[in-house]
C-alpha cells in the first residue's frame, strides 16, 4: 500500500495538470498580433481635373514619385478609377479626406473643387 505522502503528491500533481489544460470548447489563445483589415483608397475620374493636378496631388498627399502619379492619372482617365494606396481603415479615411480637401484645379477655369475618392475594404 502506498504511503500517504506519495498519494498526496500524486493528487497535487493531478490537480495541477488539470488546471494547466485548456478548458473544453475554449480555443487556446494565439499569441501573434492580429493584422488589421486592409482598405483601398480609390480615386474617381471626372472631367474637371488635369493629369498635372493628379500627379501633384499624388506626390504631396501620398509621396508617390512623378512616374507613379502619372500611372494613377492615366488609370483614372482610362478606367474611371484608380487605387492610390492600400492601408488600414483609419489611414485610408485620412487619405480620402485629404483628397476631398485638396482643392480645385487652377489649370481648369470651370473646376469647382477637389476630386472624389472613396475607401473600399479588400476582399478577405
C-alpha positions in Angstrom: 0.0 0.0 0.0 1.4 3.4 -1.0 2.3 5.8 1.7 0.1 8.8 2.4 2.8 11.2 1.3 3.2 9.6 -2.2 -0.6 9.6 -2.6 -0.9 13.3 -1.6 1.9 14.3 -4.0 0.2 12.4 -6.9 -3.1 14.1 -6.1 -1.5 17.6 -6.1 0.3 16.8 -9.4 -3.0 15.6 -11.0 -4.9 18.8 -9.8 -2.1 21.0 -11.1 -2.1 19.2 -14.5 -5.9 19.6 -14.8 -5.6 23.4 -14.1 -3.0 23.7 -16.9 -5.1 22.1 -19.5 -7.3 24.5 -21.6 -11.0 24.3 -20.8 -13.1 22.2 -23.2 -14.6 24.2 -26.0 -12.2 27.1 -25.4 -9.5 27.5 -28.0 -6.0 28.3 -26.9 -5.0 32.0 -27.4 -2.8 32.8 -30.4 0.0 35.0 -29.2 0.6 36.6 -32.6 -0.9 40.0 -33.1 -3.9 40.1 -35.5 -3.4 42.1 -38.7 -5.9 44.9 -39.2 -8.2 44.7 -42.2 -6.8 46.5 -45.3 -8.6 49.2 -47.4 -8.0 50.7 -50.8 -8.2 54.4 -51.3 -9.9 54.8 -54.7 -9.7 58.0 -56.7 -12.6 58.5 -59.1 -12.5 60.2 -62.6 -14.1 63.4 -63.6 -13.7 65.9 -66.4 -12.6 68.9 -64.2 -9.1 67.9 -63.3 -5.8 67.6 -65.3 -3.2 65.0 -65.2 -0.8 67.6 -63.7 -3.3 68.1 -60.8 -3.5 64.3 -60.1 0.3 63.9 -60.3 0.9 66.9 -57.9 -1.7 65.6 -55.5 -0.3 62.0 -55.5 3.2 63.5 -54.8 2.0 65.8 -52.0 -0.5 63.6 -50.2 0.9 60.1 -50.8 4.6 60.7 -51.5 4.3 59.0 -54.9 7.1 59.8 -57.4 6.2 61.5 -60.6 6.1 58.3 -62.6 3.6 56.6 -60.2 1.5 59.8 -60.2 1.4 59.6 -64.0 0.3 56.0 -63.9 -2.5 56.8 -61.5 -3.7 59.8 -63.6 -3.7 57.6 -66.7 -5.6 54.8 -65.0 -8.2 57.2 -63.6 -8.7 58.7 -67.0 -8.9 55.3 -68.9 -10.7 53.1 -66.3 -12.7 55.7 -64.4 -10.9 55.0 -61.1 -7.5 54.1 -59.6 -6.2 52.7 -56.3 -3.9 55.3 -54.7 -3.0 53.3 -51.6 -3.8 50.2 -49.6 -3.7 50.6 -45.9 -5.6 50.4 -42.6 -9.1 51.8 -42.4 -8.2 54.8 -40.3 -5.3 55.8 -42.5 -7.4 55.2 -45.6 -10.1 57.5 -44.2 -7.5 60.2 -43.6 -6.2 60.0 -47.1 -9.7 60.1 -48.6 -10.4 63.2 -46.6 -7.2 64.8 -47.7 -8.1 64.2 -51.3 -11.5 65.8 -50.7 -9.8 68.8 -49.1 -7.1 69.2 -51.7 -8.9 72.0 -53.5 -9.7 72.9 -57.1 -7.5 72.5 -60.2 -6.3 76.0 -61.0 -5.5 74.9 -64.6 -9.2 74.4 -65.4 -11.4 77.5 -65.0 -14.7 75.6 -64.6 -13.2 73.3 -61.9 -15.3 73.8 -58.7 -13.4 71.7 -56.2 -11.5 68.6 -55.3 -11.7 65.2 -56.9 -13.8 62.4 -55.4 -12.4 59.4 -53.5 -13.7 56.5 -51.5 -12.4 53.7 -49.5 -13.1 50.0 -50.1 -12.3 47.0 -48.0 -10.0 44.4 -49.6 -11.8 41.1 -50.1 -10.8 38.5 -47.5 
